[in-house]
Amino acid sequence: MTKDMLKLADDFIRENKQKINPQYRLRYHLMGEYGWINDPNGFIYFNGSYHLFYQHYPYEAIWGPMHWGHAVSRDLIRWEYMPIALAPDKEYDADGCFSGSAIEKDGMLYVAYTGHVYRSDKKDDYLQTQCIAYSSDGINFTKHKNNPIITTQQIPNEASKKDFRDPKILKKGNNYYMVIGSNDGDGNGQILIYKSNDLINWEYINILAKSDGSMGTGWECPDLFSIENKDILIVSPQYMKSQGNNYKNLHSTIYMIGNLDEIKGKFDFKDYYPIDYGFDFYAPQTTLDNKGRRIIVAWMDMWESDMPTQNLGHNWSGAMTLPREVILKDNKLYFKPVEEIKKYRNNKFSIENIELQEEITIDAQGDSYELEIVIEVQQSESFGIKLRASEKEETILEYNTKDKLFKFNRDKSGIGPKGERVTEVELIDNKLKLQIFVDKSSVEVFINDGEKVMTGRIYPADESRLIKLYSKGMCRIVKLNKWDII
Ligand code: FRU
């Protein structure tokens, strides 16, 4: 039974992948080989390689019974597809192997995931339980005979009996802890924490953390880790209401820096912050690699947002962000693209020290590149960059010096979703520093060394490849470097 559903999916992908329309396929970001993908799952450095699994419906570019797709990389940039790792082929996961995480124990790779089962034909009548699968080669997985290893009976009274998903396992001392997304049944997101010493038998400890009423109706995809002596909790709150310029997407992602008391099962925190200030960033997951780096990857899309590759019959949908290193600085998190990307820089183009007070088109263009720019404000009221530009299209990044707002506008980006996201940015020595990654249908902007990041999908025409700079009043381009990323 198990083999059959995995084989069916792998055979289907092999026989159909030439039907993919490559127009918007990314060049240096991970996508599925065919069909739909959403959340990153089971992100881990295991036996000398990075493994990234993902929520996957291989048969069509729409969400369906979830499988776990699987890709492996040595450098977090070039990924090789592996056979499908998990298929929904057991009674306890018949309607989907939902999101989860990976951990190594005694040289074996374990993944924890949520078994999703509908109880009737109503879409909101389901049960979710936690399951384990293990592998010695990191490729072929066996579902544990005790599955589900956490059942709905182990859900406390103060929690929803159905939304119980996305287990992330961590190890502290000799114990394993599992944090699971939940809500209180009354419209507030929360995280439950469980404990085990063998990954198979789990005991409920507590509600680890909970929304104060402003942080979404349900919390999905928790992650819990520490950097230096701080504990960090990441969650993806559903339907979080916007606050000023923040949390403008249907669902959000936030981080909290605090203290974990694993004995009591409590995470104390005061503040929370967005992880990304753009449009398309959800369900991130982190891992610690062999170099001691904490690396984060997210699904670079948003639920219920327009995904043109679905409607145009391109036979694929969904991509991952660039893997980013998570850095703790001044009690905030900074996010930097992993340095491995530098190996893929080609065809360097540079400008240095020019004064700008109108619109110019630079002598370099493209659809997959990195741009590094330092701009000194001088007398400028506002200045910006137009990417993927042509006579008809442009994606605008603009800084307004009076109100200190940085904008990412995709109203004229092409087909697909529109809109603007705005965030406050303080200049450093009167300068703004940007590192921008453009890849066929994506833009990621790292502002002031990763203090803030804005991520969004765009779908311009192939010929929209110009790069323009403009300013109202004079500013100085201290430097601009552009590399094709190939
Ligand atoms: C988050 C999520 C998870 C769930 C998965 C299903 O995007 O809703 O909570 O496990 O997607 O595909």
Residues whose N, C-alpha, C, O or C-beta is under 5 A from the ligand:
A	BS01	FRU	D39 Q55 M66 F98 S99 R165 D166 E220 C221 A283
